[in-house]
Structures are given as C-alpha cells and as structure tokens.
Amino acid sequence: MDYKDMGFSTKALHAGQYHDPVTGAHVSPIYQTSTFVLPNTEEAIRLNQNQDQGFTYTRFGSPTQAELEKKIAIMENAEAALAVSSGMAAISTALLTVLKAGDHVVAGDVIYGCTFALVKNVLTDLGIEMTMVDTSDLSQIEAAIKPNTKCVYIETPANPTLRITDIEGAAEIAHKAGAKLLVDSTFASPYLQNPLTLGADIVVHSATKFLCGHGTVVAGVLAGSKELMDRARFPIVQCFGQVISPFDAWLLMQGMKTLGIRMEKHCSNAMKVAEFLMNHPQVENVYYPGLPHHPTHEIAKKQMKGGFGGLMSVDVKGGIEAGKVLMDNLEVVSLATSLGNVDSLIQHSPTMSHFDMTTEEREAVGIYDGQVRLSVGVENVEDLIADLDRALKIVAEKVN
Ligand SMILES: *Cc1c(COP(=O)(O)O)cnc(C)c1O
C-alpha cells in the first residue's frame, strides 16, 4: 500500500507498520538484539560491506529502527530518514553531515540551548566558523553568507521565543550560496509543517517531544534526500555511535500513531491558554505565534498548517521571583524541562533550558528574567486555565 497521498493520521498509523509474518502479531515486535545471524560467509561479506540490504549489527541499523524510519520519511515527505539516540544526536549528525573544518555556518541566534553551545563552542573548536543572526529577518541571513558558507541552520518555531523563520525564503538564500538548509522543526512536529516540501535539505526533530508525546524516550530523527541520509548513517552514525535502541524506536512508533489527534488538541488548548494569559493582569507578554501581536504571526499563518503548536513563552510581571512563585504553585502543570508531552509542563528558560547563554546573549534576543515556557498538554483546557489563574493569584499576593 502506498500511503504517500493519504491523510496525516492514516500515514501516522499505517506507514511502515508491518505485521509479524511468523506469529501474526498485529503490532510488530521489538527486535531487541545486538547482532544478527548471517546465512553464509559469502552473504555475510556482502552485507557487512553494504553491498546488500539487510541487518548485521544493531549500531548499523535494526528492523525496529528501519520501521520507524519508514514512518518518519513518509510523514516528512522525505526520500529517507534516520533515527538516532537523542535530538542533540540528530542535530550534531545533521551538522557533521554537511560541514567540515574550514566551512562556515549561519545559525539562528534563538535556538535550543545545547544547539547554541554545540555551534558556538564545539563546532568552532573543530575549525568550523559560525555567525549567529536573527533568521526571522531573511536579509540578516543573506548578509551573513560568506564564500565558505556550507550550511544555514534554523529553528522554527524557535525555542523559547517562538519566533518563526520563513523556510522557503531561507532555502532560496542558502541554495544560491551553495549551502544546505537544516531546519529544527521540533516545536511544529511533522503535523504542522514539512520543511523539506518548503525547500529545506534536512529536517531534524527531538523525537523526545511531540513525536513520542508521552515523555517515555529520549530520541531524535532526521530526514532528507537518500544521498544525505546515507552519508549521515555512514560514516557519521556508524563511527560516532549515536544509535537509537530498538526499544526506544518501538516506543516512539507507538506514540507517533496518535500525533495527528494530539496536535489538534495541543493547538486548540494552547490558543485558549494564550488568550487567557494575554488578558491576565499578572502577565506582561505572551509569545505565541497564533496571537496576532506576535512579531512573526503573519509568516506563521502562511507556513504552518492546522494550528500554531502547543508551546508559548510568558513574561510574568515581577521578574524571576514571580516566575518561581508561579511554577512552584501550579498543581496540574508539572515543573519539568521538556515539552510536547500529553500533559502540561512548565520551565524557566533563563535558568533551565537556556542556561548556556550569558545574560547579555539572552536579553539581546528577548529571553528575559521572568520568562517561563509553557508546553500546553491535552488536558481539559478549563482545568489548565483554573490552575494558572490560581497560581497567578498567589504571584499577585506574594510578589507584586
Ligand atoms: C529538546 C530539544 C532539542 C534536544 O533534544 P534532546 O532529545 O533532548 O536531545 C533540540 N531542539 C529543540 C527545539 C528541542 O526542544
């Protein structure tokens, strides 16, 4: 069956899925094995030298991983996909696939904290030059291009300011310069946008977040052309070893089956929570791409389909103290540094997800002291609003 032209949830449920031919098990088994018995020496040599398709050793791929990769490739309209052990593994693999010493990368100045550290410290130590700009302003990307630019790296929506970058525009600038466009699409998930369709060369996800959805694994995925994914697999993953475990790959697939209906609810709940917070006297500002005053609302409307996601950042009046009182007094929403789970999570970006940035670096890009990041789950929205309202009343009493 070819699922390419079917709807999102049909793809999410059926793509890649196979039923075990030995036992008839409806959900495919986890191939929890490190190695594979090879039929004979002749065939073993061919398989080990990648001349034949097949499995030889789990660091080089496993049937469970292969099933997951088929699902990812179809959801992202990609020729091929690769699953790895974390979102950071996906990001570092993607960057090392397109960059080498002497090359230059243009990266967004608002990106996930560890990606910021990777680009700013680790890659520069390896002899890769970098420039960080506000990629939501395409003219800044264009101005940063150098003769040795080989990669433009964007995150959209960006963590934690939710700023949107025009993927089509960025792809055009990158390709004109002979560079590849890499997009971290974690906040959108494949449900809200498909960067490859808009011209990107590689899309990466922290699959720990919306793709898994239940907070049970740390994993990452990347997708793109077969040529780029082959290079990412061999030599990058085969040599660095950031392989996904069969059990994590299997858990991830179970979560991905409901991505469509989860995202619908994340989006509608988040819109209501954002409107409630925006009108709350204890709140200074809400950064949610679905709100008309968000600086990149128009491009979000054009680029994202079916909603604006489940993430928002909130400046609470009263700075860091107010943020702490809010987080310590929520009961339905948990204090935790992750996102995209079925249940709602909150964290303080300056001291938690973005502690790698200096105060000056943070404030220059709008990550202020009192800013909390809220990942709106799929609970009944009135319970979330009541929880926030009650905790904000305590903020009013204690801080303001
Ligand atoms: C969480 C996250 C990452 C890192 O993913 P891990 O799975 O924790 O390694 C990268 N990018 C974004 C946008 C994230 O939210």
The ligand as a MOL file (V3000), in Angstrom:
LIG
                    3D

  0  0  0     0  0            999 V3000
M  V30 BEGIN CTAB
M  V30 COUNTS 15 15 0 0 0
M  V30 BEGIN ATOM
M  V30 1 C 14.6610 19.2620 23.2980 0
M  V30 2 C 15.1080 19.9200 22.0670 0
M  V30 3 C 16.3070 19.5300 21.4470 0
M  V30 4 C 17.2120 18.4720 22.0290 0
M  V30 5 O 16.6060 17.2250 22.0250 0
M  V30 6 P 17.0190 16.0070 23.0020 0
M  V30 7 O 16.1130 14.9260 22.5770 0
M  V30 8 O 16.8040 16.4830 24.3980 0
M  V30 9 O 18.4550 15.7280 22.7360 0
M  V30 10 C 16.6560 20.1590 20.2670 0
M  V30 11 N 15.8890 21.1200 19.7170 0
M  V30 12 C 14.7420 21.5290 20.2910 0
M  V30 13 C 13.9440 22.6060 19.6430 0
M  V30 14 C 14.3250 20.9570 21.4820 0
M  V30 15 O 13.1860 21.3670 22.0580 0
M  V30 END ATOM
M  V30 BEGIN BOND
M  V30 1 1 1 2
M  V30 2 1 2 3
M  V30 3 2 2 14
M  V30 4 1 3 4
M  V30 5 2 3 10
M  V30 6 1 4 5
M  V30 7 1 5 6
M  V30 8 2 6 7
M  V30 9 1 6 8
M  V30 10 1 6 9
M  V30 11 1 10 11
M  V30 12 2 11 12
M  V30 13 1 12 13
M  V30 14 1 12 14
M  V30 15 1 14 15
M  V30 END BOND
M  V30 END CTAB
M  END
